[in-house]
Amino acid sequence: MNIHKPVYSQTKAFLSLLFFICLFGISGTGINNSWAQISTAGNQKNNSADTYEKLKVFSEIISLLESSYVEPIQSEELIDGAIKGMLKSLDPHTSYLNPKSYKDMRVETSGKFGGLGIEISMRDGMLTVVSPIEDTPADRAGVISGDKIIQIEEDSTLDMTLADAVNLLRGKPGEPINITIFREGFTEPKEFTIVRDIIKVKSVKHKVYNKEIGYVKIRSFSKNTGSDLDKALQKLSEKGVNRLIMDLRNNPGGLLNQAVEVTDRFLDSENLIVYTNGRNEDQNMRFTTRNQSKKYNFPMVILVNGGSASASEIVSGALQDLGRAIVLGTQTFGKGSVQTIIPLSDGSALRLTTARYYTPSGRVIQENGIEPDIIVEQPLRKTEKNDKDKVKEESETKKKIRKFLREKDLKKHLKGKKDNKDSLGSSETTKEEEKENKEIASLEEDLKKDYQLQQAVSLLTGWDIMKQFYKPKVSTTAMAQ
């Protein structure tokens, strides 16, 4: 069949992409911002004839649509639709990024980008929230991990690609967007109105509980996470902490090299952290510890939940496998595949799944996730309360507050005798005590709201006591190793 010249020029990019996928092996350096290399290894000539015949049919269909469809249609739209349809037949994370989407993706891992502040994925054919980023518009609006987004404005998300969903969710800062969510426990879908904003992600924050338990929250693995963690750990060390809680809950992942750097801080040299296994030999990579960073040997608890994905699962899986940390919480998301970003000639890119991640012991992260050592469910936060619930809650709160009240907190309490100090010294001490009491009250409030964090703090608080009573028997074989 003769192909019109305009049609041929429009299909050239698509045919090149299809031949690229069918006839060559593809490798990369990991997730996000990886440059692809064409592998000349392998011979797939037996597929070339079949591919050519199918491409001939494709060209015929393009020509018929352009000449005979009931309404005029642009060839560019047909090609884009064909590319998206082809990639949709693969896994949910393989997608086509048009030039704008590719540019947005590169900005995303820099730590500042526009949008709602959620990581999304496809699960069971539904657009699913992996996790909201803390203190972003989505988080403040009440979006939680596991929410199913069934509609964005007037567009149904059924059969929508991830790339299309991201494009719809993003927009100018200050502009509102309506998304319809179905959640376990809802009797019907609920519409959320969220105002877009510039998302600025500070990847690491830290606190101290009970004067000796350090806490670090890693929100995502962006380009500065390793260095930000070093600063946090240094400050915690200066405060005399000797135990650590690493909070990876609702952390959607990010850069592989940063996950490796974070894990490296807590392991001795020459330990395997994660490895990949793909279709081609050059997609099989191993990532091990190095001696280029300061090592920390704190007893550790890692907090995870269903919103912990990708890089978070690499970190928690490695430290769990190597006996370096206790993992507490609920099963993680199970996103353990490697996406290689391959730039294309027109400024667009192909996000292609090229391998799977494995923990040091050989566990497959993809689909399975990481099973915690200690399962602790987090009670769902209530979004609506009636008057009776509020009165009851206030009553319960008063009971809890009484546990923390002391004689000095009561109205008109009898004053104790002053210490033999000058008035200036006494005043300075009081100010320091007030500041410390405020910090303690804030930390206690954190624990009241977060049951999983409570359990982690309790576990580490009793660490030394447990070690005194628990003396494991070491076998001769284990000693020889």
FIRODREN-67536 format. One record per residue (C-alpha): x, y, z; residue number from 0. Coordinates in nm, 3 decimals. Layout:
residues N
X, Y, Z, NUM
...
This chain:
residues 481
0.000, 0.000, 0.000, 0
0.128, 0.350, -0.079, 1
0.179, 0.571, 0.226, 2
0.125, 0.944, 0.195, 3
0.438, 1.143, 0.268, 4
0.283, 1.350, 0.555, 5
0.173, 1.033, 0.729, 6
0.517, 0.879, 0.692, 7
0.686, 1.183, 0.845, 8
0.447, 1.176, 1.143, 9
0.503, 0.805, 1.206, 10
0.881, 0.818, 1.180, 11
0.932, 0.889, 1.552, 12
0.692, 0.612, 1.652, 13
0.854, 0.356, 1.423, 14
1.198, 0.449, 1.552, 15
1.081, 0.405, 1.910, 16
0.919, 0.072, 1.839, 17
1.227, -0.062, 1.658, 18
1.440, 0.069, 1.946, 19
1.243, -0.132, 2.201, 20
1.207, -0.446, 1.990, 21
1.557, -0.478, 1.846, 22
1.791, -0.348, 2.115, 23
1.871, -0.410, 2.482, 24
1.853, -0.110, 2.711, 25
2.054, -0.040, 3.024, 26
2.090, 0.244, 3.272, 27
2.221, 0.350, 3.609, 28
1.901, 0.318, 3.812, 29
1.582, 0.516, 3.873, 30
1.526, 0.875, 3.760, 31
1.769, 1.079, 3.552, 32
1.955, 0.773, 3.418, 33
2.113, 0.791, 3.074, 34
2.049, 0.493, 2.855, 35
2.300, 0.303, 2.652, 36
2.214, 0.081, 2.355, 37
2.335, -0.273, 2.404, 38
2.451, -0.440, 2.085, 39
2.458, -0.779, 2.258, 40
2.195, -1.035, 2.161, 41
2.050, -1.128, 1.828, 42
1.677, -1.093, 1.769, 43
1.662, -1.114, 1.389, 44
1.391, -1.376, 1.410, 45
1.150, -1.107, 1.537, 46
1.237, -0.852, 1.267, 47
1.009, -0.995, 0.999, 48
0.707, -1.013, 1.229, 49
0.775, -0.661, 1.353, 50
0.794, -0.528, 0.997, 51
0.462, -0.687, 0.904, 52
0.289, -0.537, 1.208, 53
0.435, -0.195, 1.134, 54
0.300, -0.222, 0.780, 55
-0.049, -0.281, 0.922, 56
-0.001, 0.010, 1.160, 57
0.086, 0.241, 0.872, 58
-0.222, 0.126, 0.680, 59
-0.445, 0.205, 0.978, 60
-0.291, 0.550, 1.019, 61
-0.357, 0.624, 0.653, 62
-0.721, 0.506, 0.675, 63
-0.789, 0.707, 0.990, 64
-0.642, 1.020, 0.837, 65
-0.844, 0.989, 0.514, 66
-1.173, 0.832, 0.623, 67
-1.243, 0.895, 0.995, 68
-1.576, 1.074, 1.052, 69
-1.397, 1.391, 1.171, 70
-1.061, 1.542, 1.076, 71
-0.787, 1.413, 1.301, 72
-0.426, 1.516, 1.354, 73
-0.157, 1.258, 1.283, 74
0.038, 1.379, 1.586, 75
-0.253, 1.290, 1.816, 76
-0.277, 0.943, 1.661, 77
0.096, 0.882, 1.710, 78
0.088, 0.998, 2.072, 79
-0.212, 0.775, 2.136, 80
-0.038, 0.480, 1.970, 81
0.275, 0.526, 2.182, 82
0.074, 0.551, 2.504, 83
-0.137, 0.249, 2.410, 84
0.173, 0.042, 2.330, 85
0.338, 0.127, 2.663, 86
0.015, 0.074, 2.855, 87
0.027, -0.292, 2.754, 88
0.339, -0.320, 2.975, 89
0.371, -0.242, 3.349, 90
0.224, 0.079, 3.506, 91
0.563, 0.245, 3.548, 92
0.668, 0.227, 3.183, 93
0.544, 0.545, 3.018, 94
0.603, 0.809, 2.755, 95
0.707, 1.155, 2.873, 96
0.635, 1.436, 2.632, 97
0.888, 1.724, 2.638, 98
0.699, 1.912, 2.912, 99
0.654, 1.603, 3.130, 100
1.021, 1.513, 3.091, 101
1.125, 1.861, 3.201, 102
0.890, 1.846, 3.502, 103
1.029, 1.507, 3.600, 104
1.385, 1.641, 3.607, 105
1.275, 1.930, 3.829, 106
1.090, 1.695, 4.064, 107
1.400, 1.537, 4.220, 108
1.574, 1.874, 4.273, 109
1.369, 1.929, 4.591, 110
1.134, 2.201, 4.457, 111
0.841, 2.154, 4.220, 112
0.482, 2.256, 4.166, 113
0.176, 2.045, 4.241, 114
-0.027, 1.893, 4.526, 115
0.245, 1.702, 4.708, 116
0.144, 1.340, 4.644, 117
0.316, 1.037, 4.495, 118
0.078, 0.828, 4.283, 119
0.091, 0.487, 4.122, 120
-0.137, 0.235, 3.953, 121
-0.257, -0.049, 4.176, 122
-0.511, -0.303, 4.053, 123
-0.589, -0.069, 3.763, 124
-0.676, 0.220, 3.997, 125
-0.490, 0.549, 4.039, 126
-0.366, 0.513, 4.396, 127
-0.197, 0.753, 4.637, 128
0.133, 0.599, 4.747, 129
0.185, 0.875, 5.001, 130
0.131, 1.246, 5.057, 131
0.442, 1.453, 5.129, 132
0.427, 1.596, 5.479, 133
0.305, 1.955, 5.514, 134
0.198, 1.993, 5.150, 135
-0.148, 2.091, 5.014, 136
-0.255, 1.726, 4.977, 137
-0.141, 1.636, 5.329, 138
-0.319, 1.936, 5.481, 139
-0.636, 1.852, 5.288, 140
-0.644, 1.507, 5.446, 141
-0.530, 1.286, 5.157, 142
-0.373, 0.965, 5.291, 143
-0.181, 0.665, 5.160, 144
-0.404, 0.413, 4.985, 145
-0.665, 0.664, 4.866, 146
-0.806, 0.582, 4.522, 147
-0.834, 0.887, 4.296, 148
-1.132, 0.807, 4.074, 149
-1.178, 1.149, 3.914, 150
-0.967, 1.460, 3.847, 151
-1.199, 1.754, 3.787, 152
-1.442, 1.612, 3.526, 153
-1.205, 1.343, 3.394, 154
-1.241, 0.982, 3.506, 155
-0.909, 0.816, 3.593, 156
-1.021, 0.477, 3.462, 157
-0.779, 0.375, 3.185, 158
-0.579, 0.694, 3.245, 159
-0.200, 0.668, 3.231, 160
0.022, 0.786, 3.514, 161
0.177, 1.052, 3.292, 162
-0.167, 1.190, 3.200, 163
-0.272, 1.194, 3.566, 164
0.041, 1.385, 3.668, 165
-0.017, 1.641, 3.391, 166
-0.375, 1.700, 3.510, 167
-0.278, 1.730, 3.876, 168
-0.004, 1.983, 3.815, 169
-0.072, 2.346, 3.735, 170
-0.005, 2.704, 3.838, 171
0.052, 2.765, 4.211, 172
-0.259, 2.911, 4.374, 173
-0.500, 2.738, 4.136, 174
-0.752, 2.501, 4.302, 175
-0.822, 2.153, 4.170, 176
-1.100, 1.909, 4.258, 177
-1.017, 1.540, 4.295, 178
-1.268, 1.270, 4.386, 179
-1.137, 1.005, 4.625, 180
-1.267, 0.670, 4.744, 181
-1.117, 0.538, 5.066, 182
-1.167, 0.225, 5.272, 183
-1.431, 0.321, 5.526, 184
-1.605, 0.571, 5.296, 185
-1.967, 0.491, 5.210, 186
-1.932, 0.692, 4.889, 187
-1.661, 0.886, 4.703, 188
-1.568, 1.226, 4.846, 189
-1.450, 1.535, 4.658, 190
-1.141, 1.715, 4.787, 191
-1.061, 2.070, 4.676, 192
-0.687, 2.131, 4.695, 193
-0.498, 2.449, 4.608, 194
-0.180, 2.385, 4.410, 195
0.142, 2.520, 4.552, 196
0.517, 2.514, 4.498, 197
0.630, 2.199, 4.674, 198
0.949, 2.257, 4.869, 199
1.076, 1.935, 5.017, 200
1.317, 1.941, 5.310, 201
1.409, 1.576, 5.294, 202
1.530, 1.523, 5.655, 203
1.415, 1.653, 5.993, 204
1.522, 1.540, 6.339, 205
1.416, 1.543, 6.707, 206
1.520, 1.387, 7.040, 207
1.286, 1.180, 7.257, 208
1.351, 1.091, 7.622, 209
1.687, 1.278, 7.604, 210
1.867, 0.984, 7.441, 211
1.656, 0.855, 7.152, 212
1.729, 1.030, 6.823, 213
1.456, 1.057, 6.559, 214
1.510, 1.129, 6.189, 215
1.225, 1.162, 5.941, 216
1.326, 1.112, 5.577, 217
1.044, 1.246, 5.361, 218
1.190, 1.157, 5.021, 219
1.522, 1.063, 4.860, 220
1.623, 1.374, 4.665, 221
1.970, 1.486, 4.565, 222
2.063, 1.631, 4.908, 223
1.923, 1.357, 5.134, 224
2.260, 1.200, 5.218, 225
2.422, 1.529, 5.318, 226
2.107, 1.641, 5.506, 227
2.112, 1.315, 5.702, 228
2.480, 1.366, 5.791, 229
2.397, 1.708, 5.941, 230
2.103, 1.566, 6.138, 231
2.306, 1.273, 6.275, 232
2.590, 1.506, 6.374, 233
2.351, 1.728, 6.572, 234
2.194, 1.424, 6.738, 235
2.537, 1.288, 6.833, 236
2.628, 1.623, 6.992, 237
2.312, 1.595, 7.206, 238
2.427, 1.257, 7.334, 239
2.172, 1.028, 7.169, 240
2.261, 0.660, 7.172, 241
1.962, 0.509, 6.989, 242
1.786, 0.601, 6.668, 243
1.441, 0.590, 6.507, 244
1.440, 0.633, 6.128, 245
1.094, 0.723, 6.004, 246
1.033, 0.619, 5.641, 247
0.654, 0.620, 5.659, 248
0.484, 0.778, 5.357, 249
0.821, 0.816, 5.190, 250
0.754, 0.749, 4.819, 251
1.121, 0.694, 4.732, 252
1.334, 0.888, 4.486, 253
1.697, 0.855, 4.385, 254
1.865, 0.516, 4.413, 255
2.209, 0.659, 4.488, 256
2.065, 0.847, 4.788, 257
1.904, 0.529, 4.923, 258
2.244, 0.361, 4.900, 259
2.413, 0.657, 5.074, 260
2.163, 0.655, 5.361, 261
2.201, 0.280, 5.416, 262
2.580, 0.310, 5.397, 263
2.586, 0.527, 5.714, 264
2.477, 0.232, 5.927, 265
2.675, -0.062, 5.785, 266
3.033, -0.180, 5.795, 267
3.238, -0.188, 5.477, 268
3.189, -0.450, 5.204, 269
2.822, -0.516, 5.279, 270
2.578, -0.563, 4.992, 271
2.293, -0.309, 5.010, 272
2.081, -0.390, 4.704, 273
2.120, -0.554, 4.364, 274
1.923, -0.549, 4.041, 275
1.844, -0.824, 3.795, 276
1.723, -0.742, 3.444, 277
1.690, -0.892, 3.101, 278
2.038, -0.794, 2.983, 279
2.368, -0.855, 3.156, 280
2.453, -0.485, 3.185, 281
2.128, -0.423, 3.375, 282
2.251, -0.643, 3.660, 283
2.410, -0.415, 3.918, 284
2.532, -0.449, 4.277, 285
2.550, -0.163, 4.527, 286
2.772, -0.207, 4.832, 287
2.891, 0.000, 5.128, 288
3.195, 0.224, 5.109, 289
3.441, 0.373, 5.357, 290
3.382, 0.734, 5.253, 291
3.130, 0.831, 5.523, 292
3.109, 0.829, 5.901, 293
2.949, 0.513, 6.040, 294
2.686, 0.508, 6.315, 295
2.622, 0.199, 6.524, 296
2.315, 0.313, 6.719, 297
2.052, 0.050, 6.796, 298
1.784, 0.132, 6.537, 299
1.412, 0.103, 6.473, 300
1.280, 0.184, 6.124, 301
0.916, 0.291, 6.090, 302
0.738, 0.191, 5.766, 303
0.383, 0.172, 5.634, 304
0.190, 0.124, 5.310, 305
0.318, 0.459, 5.185, 306
0.685, 0.352, 5.209, 307
0.794, 0.269, 4.856, 308
1.090, 0.218, 4.625, 309
1.404, 0.371, 4.783, 310
1.242, 0.345, 5.129, 311
1.200, -0.029, 5.077, 312
1.563, -0.062, 4.967, 313
1.685, 0.102, 5.289, 314
1.452, -0.084, 5.527, 315
1.502, -0.418, 5.346, 316
1.882, -0.395, 5.356, 317
1.908, -0.294, 5.722, 318
1.654, -0.561, 5.816, 319
1.832, -0.836, 5.619, 320
2.169, -0.753, 5.772, 321
2.034, -0.748, 6.128, 322
2.113, -0.380, 6.165, 323
1.764, -0.251, 6.249, 324
1.421, -0.361, 6.368, 325
1.150, -0.271, 6.118, 326
0.821, -0.168, 6.284, 327
0.486, -0.070, 6.134, 328
0.287, -0.218, 5.847, 329
0.378, -0.381, 5.515, 330
0.533, -0.145, 5.259, 331
0.396, -0.058, 4.914, 332
0.595, -0.308, 4.706, 333
0.741, -0.091, 4.430, 334
1.069, -0.265, 4.351, 335
1.133, -0.212, 3.981, 336
1.404, -0.007, 3.809, 337
1.297, 0.267, 3.568, 338
1.552, 0.395, 3.318, 339
1.485, 0.736, 3.163, 340
1.584, 0.736, 2.796, 341
1.590, 1.080, 2.626, 342
1.448, 1.087, 2.272, 343
1.536, 1.307, 1.976, 344
1.247, 1.556, 2.009, 345
1.304, 1.641, 2.377, 346
1.064, 1.375, 2.504, 347
1.170, 1.061, 2.690, 348
1.081, 0.700, 2.752, 349
1.053, 0.581, 3.112, 350
1.125, 0.210, 3.073, 351
1.121, -0.063, 3.337, 352
1.448, -0.249, 3.292, 353
1.507, -0.457, 3.609, 354
1.386, -0.558, 3.956, 355
1.538, -0.476, 4.295, 356
1.646, -0.747, 4.541, 357
1.744, -0.715, 4.908, 358
2.083, -0.856, 5.021, 359
1.922, -1.190, 5.111, 360
1.758, -1.216, 4.766, 361
1.404, -1.109, 4.855, 362
1.204, -0.956, 4.570, 363
1.072, -0.613, 4.668, 364
0.840, -0.577, 4.367, 365
0.479, -0.653, 4.462, 366
0.583, -0.815, 4.794, 367
0.712, -0.511, 4.978, 368
0.894, -0.534, 5.312, 369
0.725, -0.719, 5.598, 370
0.802, -0.551, 5.934, 371
0.958, -0.748, 6.220, 372
0.691, -0.602, 6.450, 373
0.345, -0.534, 6.304, 374
0.188, -0.221, 6.456, 375
-0.123, -0.074, 6.294, 376
-0.175, 0.301, 6.303, 377
-0.533, 0.398, 6.399, 378
-0.701, 0.596, 6.119, 379
-0.737, 0.963, 6.200, 380
-1.098, 1.081, 6.224, 381
-1.196, 1.344, 5.970, 382
-1.533, 1.430, 6.126, 383
-1.654, 1.429, 6.491, 384
-1.998, 1.496, 6.631, 385
-2.058, 1.695, 6.951, 386
-2.073, 1.382, 7.170, 387
-1.739, 1.262, 7.036, 388
-1.584, 1.604, 7.107, 389
-1.712, 1.610, 7.467, 390
-1.589, 1.256, 7.523, 391
-1.251, 1.339, 7.368, 392
-1.216, 1.649, 7.590, 393
-1.296, 1.436, 7.895, 394
-1.036, 1.176, 7.797, 395
-0.783, 1.452, 7.731, 396
-0.836, 1.595, 8.079, 397
-0.772, 1.252, 8.232, 398
-0.447, 1.221, 8.037, 399
-0.338, 1.574, 8.132, 400
-0.384, 1.496, 8.502, 401
-0.112, 1.230, 8.471, 402
0.138, 1.503, 8.385, 403
0.027, 1.760, 8.645, 404
0.245, 1.821, 8.951, 405
0.198, 2.027, 9.268, 406
0.373, 2.325, 9.109, 407
0.118, 2.326, 8.823, 408
-0.185, 2.376, 9.052, 409
-0.338, 2.720, 9.104, 410
-0.231, 2.898, 9.428, 411
0.005, 2.614, 9.516, 412
0.230, 2.667, 9.817, 413
0.566, 2.799, 9.706, 414
0.877, 2.609, 9.800, 415
1.173, 2.779, 9.967, 416
1.410, 2.942, 9.721, 417
1.755, 2.800, 9.670, 418
2.048, 3.001, 9.801, 419
2.123, 3.159, 9.464, 420
2.136, 3.515, 9.353, 421
1.823, 3.643, 9.182, 422
1.984, 3.667, 8.837, 423
2.099, 3.306, 8.841, 424
1.759, 3.189, 8.957, 425
1.584, 3.379, 8.676, 426
1.809, 3.232, 8.408, 427
1.750, 2.880, 8.538, 428
1.373, 2.934, 8.527, 429
1.384, 3.049, 8.165, 430
1.588, 2.744, 8.065, 431
1.345, 2.515, 8.249, 432
1.047, 2.678, 8.078, 433
1.204, 2.631, 7.736, 434
1.287, 2.266, 7.815, 435
0.935, 2.202, 7.948, 436
0.782, 2.342, 7.627, 437
1.002, 2.114, 7.414, 438
0.913, 1.812, 7.630, 439
0.541, 1.894, 7.606, 440
0.567, 1.920, 7.227, 441
0.743, 1.584, 7.204, 442
0.487, 1.421, 7.434, 443
0.212, 1.557, 7.210, 444
0.383, 1.389, 6.911, 445
0.374, 1.057, 7.093, 446
0.006, 1.092, 7.187, 447
-0.087, 1.135, 6.821, 448
0.141, 0.864, 6.679, 449
0.092, 0.510, 6.812, 450
0.364, 0.356, 6.596, 451
0.616, 0.616, 6.714, 452
0.511, 0.544, 7.074, 453
0.596, 0.179, 7.027, 454
0.933, 0.257, 6.868, 455
1.029, 0.490, 7.154, 456
0.915, 0.232, 7.413, 457
1.117, -0.040, 7.241, 458
1.437, 0.164, 7.240, 459
1.380, 0.298, 7.592, 460
1.392, -0.057, 7.726, 461
1.682, -0.164, 7.503, 462
1.948, -0.180, 7.776, 463
1.714, -0.359, 8.016, 464
1.630, -0.624, 7.754, 465
2.000, -0.681, 7.681, 466
2.066, -0.753, 8.051, 467
1.805, -1.028, 8.063, 468
1.836, -1.168, 7.711, 469
2.156, -1.362, 7.656, 470
2.129, -1.564, 7.334, 471
2.309, -1.894, 7.307, 472
2.577, -1.884, 7.041, 473
2.632, -2.214, 6.857, 474
2.979, -2.339, 6.767, 475
2.892, -2.303, 6.399, 476
2.785, -1.944, 6.441, 477
3.106, -1.866, 6.631, 478
3.316, -2.015, 6.355, 479
3.148, -1.787, 6.106, 480
